Amino acid sequence: MTPTPDLESALEKASRAYEEFASRGLDLDITRGKPSPAQLDLAVDLFTQVTGDDYRTPGGVDTRNYGGLDGIIELREIFAPLLKVPAEQLLAGGNASLTLMAQALTFALLHGTAADSTPWGAGTHKLICPVPGYDRHFTLAESLGFELLSIPMDDEGPDLDAAQRLAADPTVKGMWLVPMYSNPTGITITPDRAAALAAMPAAAPDFTLLWDNAYALHHLRDEHPETIDILSLCAAAGHPERPWIFASTSKITHAGSGVSFFAGGPETMRWFTSNLANIAIGPDKVNQLRHLRFFKDSQGVIDHMRKHAEIIAPKFDAVLDALESGLGGTDLATWTKPDGGYFITLTTLEGTADRIVKLAAEAGVKLTPAGATHPYGLDPQGNVIRIAPTMPTLADVELAAEGLVACVKLASYEKLLAG
């Protein structure tokens, strides 16, 4: 746009709206995708599931003692069909899937993988990172010495041509993926794109799909995509050990005391558990027993997640309504409309994300730092903002969304008038 009296008038109006919002003295935080207290309350009965001398699994395992490195089988049998993996190829661990990711990557760096015994750390090692993506994936990999290579996403998943070009380099060892309701866009990989990734040629013999199914069960709507059976797709393509699958109950029950999961091909599971046995004696099986008794079966998990949706879907709708009301029909921003997961991605005018985040902070609305959705915190377009509406109350989400719209308008008109 060329500066015009109308544009100057729009900036003046946006400035007044922003100042009015900032004068309220609010203190709102939509920085991270945490469950709200109301969501955590849904699983409060976990605390009473193991009492007195009632500490044995249905199979008779004493959960108080050492052992059971792969977790209690009955809980794995509940989550196996939900994650589309065989129970015997599913490991149940502690509360953080991020820890399992760190362990798997560290094992590969030190000892190689099930598909190739050459340690990744023996030479240059790189990972493909679809963007916008999950900041903790990037931070973890960077801390372990990986070079991070960004590729774009489209509505079906990671750009396949870009991935194939990078995978032709033998130092590229794998790719991060959040296949269901991607963090932060909410995109779900299509079955066709997943099959193409499973079959994709790669120069590294142990090229790995780091398949983080963090949001596989986090549907906002009754109609939703099905979890992809990536193990079967990879096996059919001749790469049975390609996927490393991660998941957890961190946003299902209690984030501080949930259960994490790791799954892979048969050789991958033998590789992972043999390395894990050197550093661990077994997970918190008492906590796993709590989860088993709380859910009872797979349907219990599905029913529980519907209760989550009843709490958080109105918050997503509030943000989307505010964006549409305040920015719809303009050229100032676009945004994703996810059917699940924990985030909405707002794409603004190039170079305005930092300014919007700063304006929001000064007005009492904390946002995720601009750039967090890209490796090394560097968003080359400077226009991606992650919105996390789950933790605040609905009333606070509505206020935060109102303030965000005011910030987008002010920063956008400033940018346009500056030329």
CORGI-V28591 format. One record per backbone hydrogen bond with DSSP energy under -1.0 kcal/mol. CO is the residue of the C=O (numbers start at 1). NH is the residue of the N-H. If there is no record, write none. Layout:
BEGIN
co = [CO/CO]
nh = [NH/NH]
END
This chain:
BEGIN
co = [4/5/6/7/8/9/10/11/12/13/14/15/16/17/18/19/21/22/28/30/32/36/37/40/41/43/44/45/46/51/53/55/57/61/62/68/70/72/73/75/76/79/80/86/87/89/91/94/96/97/98/99/100/101/102/103/104/105/106/107/108/108/109/116/119/120/125/126/127/128/129/134/135/136/137/138/139/140/141/142/147/149/151/152/154/156/157/159/160/161/162/163/166/167/169/171/173/174/175/177/179/182/187/190/191/192/193/194/195/204/208/209/209/210/210/211/211/213/215/217/218/228/229/230/231/232/233/234/235/239/242/244/245/246/247/249/249/254/259/260/261/262/263/265/266/267/268/269/270/271/272/273/275/276/276/281/283/284/285/286/287/288/289/290/291/292/295/297/298/299/300/301/302/303/304/305/306/308/309/312/313/314/315/316/317/318/319/320/321/322/323/324/327/334/339/344/345/346/347/349/352/353/354/355/356/357/358/359/360/361/364/366/369/371/373/374/375/381/382/383/385/387/393/394/395/396/397/398/399/400/401/402/403/404/405/406/407/408/409/410/411/412/413/414]
nh = [8/9/10/11/12/13/14/15/16/17/18/19/20/21/22/23/24/25/366/388/34/40/41/43/44/46/47/48/49/54/55/63/60/57/65/71/92/76/77/79/80/83/85/89/90/264/262/260/100/101/102/103/104/105/106/107/108/109/110/111/112/120/121/113/122/123/147/173/149/176/151/138/139/140/141/142/143/144/146/145/127/129/131/159/157/190/154/163/164/165/166/167/169/203/172/126/208/128/210/212/189/186/182/194/195/196/197/198/199/207/175/211/244/177/212/213/246/216/218/219/341/230/233/234/235/236/237/239/238/242/209/211/263/213/261/252/253/257/249/93/247/91/245/269/270/271/272/273/274/275/276/277/278/279/280/67/285/288/289/290/291/292/293/294/295/296/297/301/302/303/304/305/306/307/308/309/310/312/313/316/317/318/319/320/321/322/323/324/325/326/327/328/330/347/220/387/336/385/334/352/356/357/358/359/360/361/362/363/365/364/28/30/372/374/133/377/378/351/353/348/346/344/397/398/399/400/401/402/403/404/405/406/407/408/409/410/411/412/413/414/415/416/417/418]
END
